[in-house]
Structures are given as structure tokens and as C-alpha cells.
Amino acid sequence: MSGQVRRLASGGRINRDRGLRFTFDGRVLEGYAGDTLASALLANGVDVVGRSFKYARPRGIVGHGAEEPNAIVQLGSAAASVPNLRATQVELYDGLEARSTGAPVFQRAVGRLGRFLPAGFYYKTFMGSAPLWMASEPLLRHAAGFGRAPTGADPDTYDRMNRHCDVLVVGAGPAGLSAALEAARSGARVLLADEQAEFGGSLLAETRPLGVDGATNWVDKTIGELASRANVELLPRSTVSGFYDHNFLTIVERRTDHLGLVSPNATRERLHRVRADQVVLATGAIERPLVFANNDLPGVMLATSVGTYVNRYAVVPGETLLLFTTNDQAYRTALDWRRAGREVCAIVDVREAPGGELVAAAREAGIEVIAGHVVIEAIGRGRVARAVIAPLNASGDALDGPTRRLSCNLIACSGGWNPTLHLGSQTGVRPRWSEDAAAFLPGDLGVRALCTGAVTGTGSLRACLEEGALAGATAASRTGFGSGRTTFAAPVIDEPRGTPARPLYLVPHARPVSRAPKQFVDYQLDVTAADIELAAREGYKSVEHVKRYTALGFGTDQGKLGNVNGVAILARALGKTIAETGTTMFRPSYTPATFGTIAGRDVGEFFDPERHTPMHTWHESKGAAWENVGRWKRPWYYPRAGETMQQAVNRECLAARDGVAILDASTLGKIDIQGADAAEFLDRIYTIGFRRLGVGRCRYGLMLREDGTIFDDGVTARLAENRYLMHTTTGNAEAVFAWLELWHQTEWPDLDVHFTSVTDHWATAALVGPRSREVLAKVGADIDLSRDAFRFMDVREGEVAGFPARVFRISFSGELSFEVNVPAQHGRGLWDALIDAGSEFGITPYGTETMHVLRAEKGFIIVGQDTDGSMTPADMGMDWAVRRNKPFGFIGDRSLVLSDHQRADRPQLVGLASADGDTVLPEGGQLVDDPKPPPPVPMAGHVTSSYYSARLSRPIALGMVKGGSKRIGETVYCPLADGRILAGTIVDPVFYDPEGERQNV
Amino acid sequence: MLRIRCPYCQEARSEEEFSHAGEAHIPRPANPDASSDAQWGEYLHLRRNPRGPHREMWVHTAGCRRYFNVLRDTVNYEILATYAMGERPADEPEEGAL
């Protein structure tokens, strides 16, 4: 494996016996099991991993974990392709194919004009000019984002798992491991999740011994104890992505991503939905980069990341190291580098007089420490070649002497630490600035969550272990396990004495910020210090506004590296403190999650389950076209060979008017209402009265909301003295049921009434047409079907075709009609019997389209189509269905006499006849009085229902027209999008059989 | 996602099982016809939107299907009490806080 020019000969947690082959942008490279894609790329000497988003500058790997802003890659191709992954978090496997997802061609072109693209460039350029924006939008949208969407349906499966635990520990670094251990020993149910494949966090790159063991031995022993306990569950490769209300957290577990791109026989990712009594956030901290000119050159990295690559992956990402630091801890990286046998050119320390033990150790090792200096600029082509350094003045805002150049090809930076407080922030708790820690720390998370370790600003390893144990014991005791005291014996660790850090958020340059080479704050979205200062100059004061204007922290990394430096630069530009300026909040997900994980199994037929009636397979066998009504699949029409939809509907309509037709009406909502006060309750719910309705009779009712608008309608039958059956519209069945419960439980609990939804219990076949009685007689019914014995609006119980049945003589078509209900399991049997018996009469199945035409010919409304939630019974010409003098009144009663509901110019239901007698008006079409008015155009109304009527041989329509009931005979106009203007005459909404004689034959 | 204790089921369950049903304790005028348009309009439409403790109705839609009252802090979403229809919470907070 000679290609791995930057791999050390020994060391690291990689398996040198398992070489892996992979490609990056088509180049074949090699790495080892245990590598991440990033460590393998660095081992192969790959410096440039992508182009920046806005300026198309070459970029290299900066970090080693979730914070990585530059090495965003796309794996695989076609359907299984995964975009937007951080190479630092991709475990290497054999055959991995990765591509960089840097700036597309468009940005590369404009990127050369980089200095002309200040903050707000796109906003200023395009939002001010609508035509320019319209022309450019497709190009910009195409160019936006990282990577490409997969080209086909995801071949993998995903699922979800609900979990409960006493203590969820987030993060398995030193603090998380000791917290989990202590909580587990108390007997509490513990869940420990960590985003990495291996538990241990920073301990995996730790070179100091813990007690008598190496750090990784301590990790192994701890994991061993945790794994042996029945009350502990370990979730590696699992990112806690969201922290929601009441300790509900989501964990994205990557179960097979380390094995290959597609895993057809296993769940690729699982979303754990966790309800935890206590949450311990041991999420650690991410090193803060330093902001200096050209700090985006490949070869500028975080100091910890350099140390991690050396110690954990045996990779040296360069030859000559320059360490640029504000603190003592980063000195370890220089010492690690030296231990790896590589050259350290110098340590440039911001502080005047660094004097800790690590500083002494570096000096002892012969490393030059240049105190009181800063790196003001990196120089190189495609990679760092030199660093420009200069002395810093006492206030840290200007240089204090001449510059000089040092040769190096790696600059490791440490500007201190940013606690990983994202999860706590997601709960809505604002982070607070700590001057002592020079960092934002998590706010007070209350009594059900606590933070421990580096996320609280703790720096020393020993303190992290001890604090973690205490947090674990505290969390466990809060859930009733243990005393809250720890039994944990922290191992002895060499903790060198240190000197305080000197925070520095923007390194001054010899030139002012606006004229210096770019000083990057947010690598991923190319936000510079000059952009932030410009935003402040242009008047942006809120950090949230500056974020949106400059795009600081808007990338897929959510500004894990850049936010705090950005806030500090803004604070200085505004003349405020960092605490006053504050920070932006973080939202889920902590790192990007796949859509697959979020969807889980709710895909395809499980996304929105369908409801089928008992006759569904019959409709299917007849080639019915379907209409979705709520979740129901209803036959729309039944086309015969060669028929258009209109031809089929015409045929079905004429069959219903002239012979006999049959409709599957099983989907209609049905609610069984019983109790001594059932009549009183219905009286209050409906506009019409039910108290005096005879047993065996039906009545049509309108249901109003309390504001007087129509909510639902339907026929209710009195089956017995204290028993009614309510019919609701198909789509409203659940809502009506809930409405009844609401009023009964919250206003009238004293009424003795009970409801049961029986929609699914019954199958309904509506026999419609002048010959329907003959079909019913032929199929066999033990009910007297004669006109006088079984009147319109009667309900009878008996046997039909040998099945127990309830038959309603109600009609939504205006024709003689029998709606036959049988228990659902007999639905198909009844249907087959009726079709069979009806064959000699030419029985014709019809669907919802014909149902609509038939009812519109009669001027019957459909709630939700002809009404829109703002219409009263009077608006619909249905005052006949309202009785205002009931003893108690009804819901919505009072609102009907509100002054606004009395206005004469309210939209009212009318019929519309198309003036040319030929053109069907478009449903939803707007109606105006003047065909060519000057704008603004006053609206007269709109078309709500519109069909071609085969019976009348002309189009018919219903619509709402202002004051329409008084405008019969007038003409309104319907302008179309294509410039045509249709004319319509306002007519009575009942087009057919206005006397209603046909239903009584 | 909230965790809500249903006072009837006597169990704390996930928000997914429940539906929010608006502000609680809004009395329906005993004689609607006696109220003016303005009074009726207030009953119909005007609702509190407090910062802090708020009484609201919820229904255990995917459970017992019963309505109950919840005293919930609109700032931090803590649920201070749940109690059955027709009841008042045991530890009534200061009226001024509501």
C-alpha cells in the first residue's frame, strides 16, 4: 500500500491486515479497516476534497467528526446514492465509491468573481429585480445545495423503534462512559448512544494512561461491564439527533452503512423514539478554529483533529507542523507530532507568557515557542506552504510589530472549545455566555436533564470522568435508583498544570478586515469576517438576522465550527459584549438525517392506508376508475370498452333516470345514537327537530358550527323510541363523531345518550331508478314494498336476498330509491344478488361522478364542495331545514341572526346555465358582472359544481353569487385563464323535477 | 412531543394519542338569544393567548376518547396539572398568573 504516503508505520486503531480499496472522484485509493473516509484520504495524501460553495476555493479536511464543513461527499450513484455525508463520519468499507460535492460549474464561474460577491449579494442582486430573478432562478436553484438527489426509489428499508429508559446517556466519551457506568450500577435502565462506531470518544486518541491502563484499555473494561449488565443497552453508530419536549429524543442508528451502500436484507437505518425519565448530555466539545487570512487553505486543521489522526488512525496529515494556539491543551498535538517523528516548525502562542507544564514539555522537546504572536495569513497554492506571523498587541485587536514568514505545510489551530450544546438548545433553552470559560454553555435544562463533562466547559480528563460519574448517579437517583452518591473511583491521570487561555476570535491582519485576504468564519457557506462586519454596517443588529443575511451557520453543519467566532466578530462590530449579542438557537437534527429514516415503514401503501368497502373487488373486476374520498377508494365511474369518461357518466345517469342503477354507498358515515335523551341531543345538534319524528321515519338535517356555518348534513332515521341512526357525509364521519362527543362531554354531560360509530359495520347498496322496486321485489324482500306501505323517508327492517337488512327509502338522486344496508360481511353477497336480479332490467352500476350529476340536477348540495365553511343555511336556500323555535335551541342557532349573516349581499346558492348551451363552466371559476372591467375586478361569486347533464342535454352548474337569489335571469361572466370569457345565466338551482314527484313513484 | 397524563386512564401517554381542543372553561351562554351580537361574538371567537400557565382542553383521541382539562405553561410546555371535565385543579395558581 505504497499509496498511503502519510500513514505511519505503526500505531493507531486500524487493522493493517485488512486493506480496503475505495475510490474518490474516480481515483482508486487504499485504506484500512478502522479508517474513516477522511483518515484514508489524508493517509493517501489527498489535500483537496472539494470546492467551496460560493467562491469555489479548494478545500481540505479540517476536522475529524460531525463538525467537518468541507469534506462533504456523495456515496454511490443512481437510486442508492447518498448525498451530504461528512467524510469524517463515513466508515471505510471495501468498494466504497465517493465523490466530492463541491461547487457546481455555475459557482466555479461566478466564483472567480469572488471579490464581487459580498454578504447579501444574491439578495441584493435578484430580489430587487423581478425579471432578473425570474430568469436566474432555475439556474440558481439547480446550482444550490450539496450533492445530487438519488435518481430512483430508495432500495433500502428503514424502521422505527419506540423505547423507554430511566437514564439516556448521550455520548460515550469519558464523561458519558462514567455516567452510564454509575447509573447502570444503581440498577436504572440505561441507554447509551454514541455517533461513532467505537465507544470512547476522545479517549480513543488519548495517549496518557488511565491508572495502570492505557486509555483504550479502560474504555474496553468499562464497555465490558456495561455490556454485561441486563439493564444497559448500548447503541453505537447512533446519533441523538433531536431533543424534544418532555424528554422525547430521537436517535438515528446507522445499522449497515459501514458494510456497503445497499443492504437489501437488513434495516439500513433505524429511528429510535426514546422517552427517557432522565437525560445526561455528555456531548463533549468541538475545538474552535482561529480566523485569519486564507485560513481555508488545505492544510489548516483543528489541532485536536491533527492529534486524533496521528494517534487513532496513524495518519500524519502533513510534514511540517505549525501549531497556532490560544491555550495549553493544544500543545499535546505538537508533542504527538514530534512523537510521530515529524517536524514541528514552531508553536505560535497568542499569549504573552505561556507557562504551563505542557508548554515546558514542548520547550524541553526542543520545539520553538513563539509567544505573543499570531498567524495572520496562510500562503500556498492548493495547500499551505508558509505562514505569516506577527506579534499581537495587548488588546488583541492589532499587530504590534513586523511580520515574518515560516515554512510549514500544516497549520493546526486551537482557539479554545465550543461545548456541543446543540441538544440542550433544541429544547428551547438558550445557551449562556460564560466569560470564565470563554464559551457558550448550556442553559438550565431543569430537573429532567443535565449536562456533564466538556459540554459544561470542563477541560481536564479526570474532572470529566468524575463529573460524569456524579451526573450518572444524580440522574439515576432522580428516577429512584441509588442514593445519588458515586462509588466511582476515577483512575489516576497525569493532569499537567496549565496557564489560562487567551481567547481570540478574529486575528488582526496588517490590512483592515475589509481589505485583508478572506478570513473565513463559516467554511461551508463561505462567510468571512468582512461579511459579518458588512452586515453590521448595513444595520443588522440581531444575531438571528445577521445569520440569515450572511448565511452564517446556515450550512448542513449548522455552524458547528464558525458560530461562536461569528458572534464574537459581530459583537465587536456592534460595540457590544458577546453575552449581549447572544447566540442563535439550534434545531433538530444535530447532523443531517436521511428521509428514509424519518419515513421508516410509512412508505408506499403504508403511507396513507386505503379503506375498501366489502364490494371493492367487484368494482375492481369491472374496471372501475377510482376516486379518493377521505381514505376511501370509491368507484368514480365504470368505463366500458372504448368509452370516454363523459360517455360512461352519460350512460350511468340515463340508467338511473330511466331504468335502474346501483351505487355502493357503504362509505357514508353511520353513527348509532341511543339513550333516553337521544331525541333531545339530536335537537340540539341539528337545525331541524327530531323529537316528533315517528319511529321508522327519516329526516334530513343540517349540522352547524356554533358560528352558524354548515358543518355537515345527512339523513337521520328513528329506529326505535330511544334509538337513532345518523348518516354523515363520507369524508366527515370522524369529525362529526368527535363533534358529538365534544358537546356531550363538555356541555351536556347530563344528557343520557351514547354514540357508536357503525360506518364499517354495514354495507350499503343504493338501488336507484324507476325500476328499483322491481329489482328489490325480484331479489326477495319480506318487506311490503308498495308505495303507500313503504313511503318516501321510511326505514324498514327485514330480509333482503336472505340477508338481515335495513332499507331506507331515501334519495340523493331525486329518483325512486332504496338504500339497502346489510351487515358488512354480507355486502358482497347482497351486491351480487342485486346485480343478478337486476340484469333483466339492465341494472347499471354507477360511481361518484354520476352521483354528483344526479344530485346537481336536483340542486342538492354537497357539504364541502358547494359550501366552504362560511355558508349558512340561508345562503344555501335551506331555511326550510331550520327550526328556530326549539325549547333549547341548537348549535349555531344564535349565530344565524348575527347582523353579518343577515346581509342581502351575501353569496347565495344559484343555478347557472351556460349561455351558449354547450360549454361546461369550470368548477372553481370566478364569476364577475362585467366581462371586461378595469382592475381591481369586483368578484360576483364562483362556480361550485358543474357538469354536463345527459338527461337535460346541456351543461348545468351550481355556484355562489352575491345576492344571487334575487338575481334570477341575470347574466354573469366567467373569465378563463386562456382569455376566453364564458357567460352564464343565473337560474333556480333545481334543474330537474322541481316538484319532486319522481322519488314518490 | 408532550407526555400527557389522562385523568381517566390514569396513565401518562405520548401526545400522539391526544388532540388539542382549544381553551378550557369557556362557558356557553345559558340563553344565547339573550346575548348581544358583541357578547356572542366574544364567546365565539375571542380566546386568551397567555404567556405562562394556560388552561386548555385535550381529548384522548386514540385512548378513552374523553375530554379533559390541562394546565400547561405556554413558555416551557410543562404540564402543571390535568383534571377531569367539571373539575378545577387542586393547586390553583394565582389568578394573576393566568
Interface residues (C-beta under 8 A of the other chain):
Chain A: Y244 D245 H246 N247 F248 R275 G428 G446 E706 D707 A738 E741 L742 Q745 T746 E747 P749 G889 D893 R894 S895 L898 S899
Chain B: M1 L2 R3 S14 E15 A21 R28 P29 P32 D33 S35 D37 W40 G41 L44 H45 M57 V59 T61 R65 R66 Y67 N76 Y77 I79 M85 G86
